[in-house]
Amino acid sequence: MLKYLFQGDSITDANRVDIDEGVGSCLFGYGYPILVASEYLKSHKGEIEFINKGVSGNRIVDLYARIKDDIINLKPDVMSILIGVNDVWHELSVQNGVDAKKYELIYSMLIEEVKEALPDVKIIILEPFVLKGTGSEMYYDVFREEVQKRGEAAQRVAEKYGLYFVPLQEEFDKVSADGDTTYWTTDGVHPTAAGHQLIKEELAKVINEII
C-alpha cells in the first residue's frame, strides 16, 4: 500500500486531530489534505494510506526539528510539503522569522536527510503564497516580496534535488484578479474552502503523475 504524507504549517494542518476520536473528528482537517484524500481513497480503495502531519505555526526550522518523528519514522512513499509563509509572517509580527537564505539552507538539509534515509520517496514541494488580507495588509508589500523569495527558494530546492514543484502564487493571483481575495483566503494566508480546492487541484496534477 502506498503511503502519502502531507507536511506543512496551518494551511496543511487545518485543525486536524492526531487520533480518530469518533463523530466530528477528522484526521485530515478541513483543508486540501481531506480533499485530496477523499478523491484518491474513493478511486484507489485499499491502495493508498494518507497521513496529515502539518502543524500550525510551523516555519521551516520547526519542520526540520520534526524530521525524524514526523517524516523519516513514518516511511512515506510520497510526501508533499507546503511551508514558508510563517517564516515571513513570524518575522513581521514577532521578529521570530527565518530569512530567505536560512530557509533555503534548512530546506535543503531537510530534503538531503529525508532522501538519505528514504532514497525512494517521491517529494512534492508546494510554493508558499500570500494575498492581501487582514493578516497581511499592514505590511503587504514587504510580506509579498519576502514570501516570493521563499517561493523562489523552494523552487530552487526542488530543481536541485529533482523534485516535483507545484506553483501556487500565480494561481491565487489569477483567481483573485478581480480584487476579491477574501473569497480565496480568510486573511491573506489561510485558504477558504475555495482556496483549499485550488491547492487540491494543482497538487492533484502532480499526484496523477505518480500514482
RODO-2510 file (C-alpha; in nm, 4 decimals, decimal comma):
residues 211
     n   res          X          Y          Z
     1     m     0,0000     0,0000     0,0000
     2     l     0,1325     0,3434    -0,0967
     3     k     0,1741     0,5815     0,1981
     4     y     0,1230     0,9534     0,1306
     5     l     0,2331     1,2137     0,3866
     6     f     0,1148     1,5756     0,3971
     7     q     0,3608     1,8124     0,5689
     8     g     0,3480     2,1826     0,6393
     9     d     0,2039     2,4528     0,8607
    10     s    -0,1534     2,5572     0,9485
    11     i    -0,2637     2,5550     0,5846
    12     t    -0,1932     2,1819     0,5833
    13     d    -0,2846     2,1229     0,9486
    14     a    -0,6309     2,2770     0,9024
    15     n    -0,7433     2,1755     1,2537
    16     r    -0,6624     1,8076     1,2075
    17     v    -0,6581     1,5680     1,5014
    18     d    -0,3881     1,3080     1,5675
    19     i    -0,6244     1,0380     1,6885
    20     d    -0,9660     0,9480     1,5492
    21     e    -1,1994     1,0460     1,8314
    22     g    -1,5191     0,9367     1,6614
    23     v    -1,8013     1,1525     1,5312
    24     g    -1,6861     1,5029     1,4443
    25     s    -1,3144     1,4284     1,4495
    26     c    -1,1027     1,4468     1,1374
    27     l    -0,7534     1,3100     1,0965
    28     f    -0,7056     1,5197     0,7822
    29     g    -0,8523     1,8520     0,8986
    30     y    -1,0840     2,0606     0,6840
    31     g    -0,8307     2,1718     0,4185
    32     y    -0,6761     2,0497     0,0964
    33     p    -0,5475     1,7230     0,2520
    34     i    -0,9005     1,5926     0,3082
    35     l    -0,9971     1,6968    -0,0444
    36     v    -0,7008     1,5051    -0,1872
    37     a    -0,7522     1,2055     0,0389
    38     s    -1,1250     1,1872    -0,0347
    39     e    -1,0719     1,1691    -0,4097
    40     y    -0,7950     0,9093    -0,4111
    41     l    -0,9353     0,6935    -0,1330
    42     k    -1,2523     0,6639    -0,3385
    43     s    -1,0759     0,5836    -0,6661
    44     h    -0,7943     0,3687    -0,5201
    45     k    -0,9639     0,1653    -0,2486
    46     g    -0,7141    -0,0276    -0,0394
    47     e    -0,4185     0,1097    -0,2345
    48     i    -0,3278     0,4338    -0,0539
    49     e    -0,2892     0,5442     0,3078
    50     f    -0,2916     0,9194     0,3752
    51     i    -0,1347     1,0849     0,6809
    52     n    -0,1507     1,4550     0,7668
    53     k     0,1266     1,5850     0,9931
    54     g     0,1017     1,9572     0,9244
    55     v     0,1493     2,1699     1,2369
    56     s     0,0008     2,5156     1,2761
    57     g     0,2588     2,7922     1,3136
    58     n     0,5489     2,5915     1,1747
    59     r     0,8428     2,7525     0,9992
    60     i     1,0989     2,5526     0,8025
    61     v     1,3133     2,5208     1,1169
    62     d     1,0185     2,3717     1,3076
    63     l     0,9526     2,1201     1,0339
    64     y     1,3214     2,0291     1,0326
    65     a     1,3062     1,9718     1,4074
    66     r     1,0283     1,7168     1,3458
    67     i     1,2094     1,5368     1,0648
    68     k     1,2712     1,2083     1,2462
    69     d     0,9396     1,1547     1,4212
    70     d     0,7043     1,3063     1,1653
    71     i     0,8768     1,2153     0,8380
    72     i     1,1522     0,9539     0,8472
    73     n     0,9912     0,7238     1,1036
    74     l     0,6650     0,7256     0,9062
    75     k     0,8446     0,5980     0,5927
    76     p     0,6202     0,7649     0,3332
    77     d     0,6347     0,6657    -0,0321
    78     v     0,5173     1,0121    -0,1342
    79     m     0,5346     1,3361     0,0623
    80     s     0,4144     1,6863    -0,0164
    81     i     0,5412     1,9931     0,1707
    82     l     0,3868     2,3404     0,1923
    83     i     0,5960     2,5631     0,4199
    84     g     0,7280     2,9181     0,4149
    85     v     0,4639     3,1785     0,4906
    86     n     0,5292     3,1667     0,8667
    87     d     0,8995     3,2180     0,8054
    88     v     0,7944     3,5640     0,6861
    89     w     0,4840     3,6269     0,8978
    90     h     0,6573     3,5495     1,2276
    91     e     0,9336     3,7959     1,1442
    92     l     0,6917     4,0757     1,0603
    93     s     0,4707     4,0143     1,3627
    94     v     0,7002     3,8920     1,6419
    95     q     1,0538     3,9171     1,4946
    96     n     1,0946     3,5389     1,5024
    97     g     1,1060     3,4510     1,1344
    98     v     1,3563     3,2692     0,9157
    99     d     1,5343     3,4707     0,6496
   100     a     1,5314     3,3560     0,2884
   101     k     1,8921     3,2345     0,2884
   102     k     1,8453     3,0232     0,6003
   103     y     1,5078     2,8985     0,4740
   104     e     1,6735     2,7600     0,1626
   105     l     1,9630     2,6122     0,3610
   106     i     1,7385     2,4331     0,6106
   107     y     1,5017     2,3170     0,3360
   108     s     1,7988     2,1659     0,1528
   109     m     1,9202     1,9966     0,4690
   110     l     1,5752     1,8521     0,5289
   111     i     1,5499     1,7122     0,1772
   112     e     1,9003     1,5664     0,1883
   113     e     1,8358     1,3892     0,5182
   114     v     1,4985     1,2558     0,4076
   115     k     1,6426     1,1293     0,0793
   116     e     1,9344     0,9670     0,2599
   117     a     1,7001     0,7828     0,4948
   118     l     1,4301     0,7158     0,2347
   119     p     1,6018     0,7106    -0,1051
   120     d     1,2888     0,6036    -0,2939
   121     v     1,0497     0,8613    -0,1501
   122     k     0,8889     1,0951    -0,4027
   123     i     0,8707     1,4527    -0,2760
   124     i     0,6397     1,7306    -0,3941
   125     i     0,7209     2,0882    -0,2924
   126     l     0,4342     2,3371    -0,2997
   127     e     0,5054     2,7064    -0,3424
   128     p     0,4194     2,9288    -0,0434
   129     f     0,1817     3,2139    -0,1302
   130     v     0,0136     3,5214     0,0153
   131     l    -0,2684     3,7562    -0,0835
   132     k    -0,3727     4,0894     0,0645
   133     g    -0,5983     4,0333     0,3646
   134     t    -0,6492     4,1166     0,7296
   135     g    -0,3419     3,9216     0,8302
   136     s    -0,1086     4,0678     0,5691
   137     e    -0,2323     4,4117     0,4606
   138     m    -0,0487     4,6090     0,7320
   139     y     0,2837     4,5210     0,5673
   140     y     0,1678     4,3654     0,2434
   141     d     0,4395     4,4909     0,0079
   142     v     0,7163     4,3502     0,2286
   143     f     0,5120     4,0369     0,3068
   144     r     0,4570     3,9663    -0,0622
   145     e     0,8203     4,0311    -0,1548
   146     e     0,9519     3,8068     0,1198
   147     v     0,7080     3,5218     0,0515
   148     q     0,8104     3,5391    -0,3127
   149     k     1,1728     3,4957    -0,2040
   150     r     1,0739     3,1823    -0,0101
   151     g     0,8808     3,0582    -0,3121
   152     e     1,1813     3,1061    -0,5379
   153     a     1,3994     2,9293    -0,2829
   154     a     1,1529     2,6396    -0,2605
   155     q     1,1616     2,6054    -0,6385
   156     r     1,5422     2,6053    -0,6401
   157     v     1,5420     2,3291    -0,3793
   158     a     1,3002     2,1270    -0,5913
   159     e     1,5149     2,1732    -0,9006
   160     k     1,8374     2,0971    -0,7128
   161     y     1,7127     1,7589    -0,5935
   162     g     1,4955     1,6693    -0,8912
   163     l     1,1685     1,7008    -0,7001
   164     y     0,8177     1,7869    -0,8145
   165     f     0,7187     2,1539    -0,7746
   166     v     0,3660     2,2946    -0,7580
   167     p     0,3329     2,6711    -0,8302
   168     l     0,0551     2,8349    -0,6281
   169     q     0,1144     3,2118    -0,6089
   170     e     0,0317     3,2727    -0,9749
   171     e    -0,2814     3,0598    -0,9464
   172     f    -0,4063     3,2552    -0,6447
   173     d    -0,3219     3,5814    -0,8225
   174     k    -0,5245     3,4759    -1,1247
   175     v    -0,8390     3,3784    -0,9366
   176     s    -0,8284     3,6923    -0,7201
   177     a    -0,7509     3,9309    -1,0046
   178     d    -1,0924     4,0948    -0,9515
   179     g    -0,9720     4,2092    -0,6093
   180     d    -1,1918     3,9723    -0,4105
   181     t    -0,9156     3,7999    -0,2144
   182     t    -1,1486     3,7095     0,0737
   183     y    -1,3194     3,4534    -0,1485
   184     w    -0,9919     3,2585    -0,1629
   185     t    -0,8299     3,3288     0,1757
   186     t    -0,9779     3,4333     0,5089
   187     d    -0,6897     3,6642     0,5975
   188     g    -0,4481     3,6640     0,3042
   189     v    -0,2767     3,3468     0,4302
   190     h    -0,5302     3,0802     0,5272
   191     p    -0,7390     2,9483     0,2378
   192     t    -1,1154     2,9360     0,2343
   193     a    -1,2897     2,6218     0,1073
   194     a    -1,2435     2,7553    -0,2462
   195     g    -0,8759     2,8245    -0,1826
   196     h    -0,8178     2,4758    -0,0491
   197     q    -0,9886     2,3346    -0,3582
   198     l    -0,7491     2,5353    -0,5757
   199     i    -0,4499     2,3863    -0,3909
   200     k    -0,6008     2,0388    -0,4214
   201     e    -0,6469     2,0734    -0,7971
   202     e    -0,2919     2,1964    -0,8549
   203     l    -0,1442     1,9262    -0,6314
   204     a    -0,3532     1,6566    -0,7969
   205     k    -0,1900     1,7350    -1,1312
   206     v     0,1368     1,6052    -0,9857
   207     i    -0,0128     1,3211    -0,7835
   208     n    -0,1678     1,1874    -1,1022
   209     e     0,1820     1,1565    -1,2481
   210     i     0,2966     0,9496    -0,9514
   211     i     0,0178     0,7041    -0,8767
***
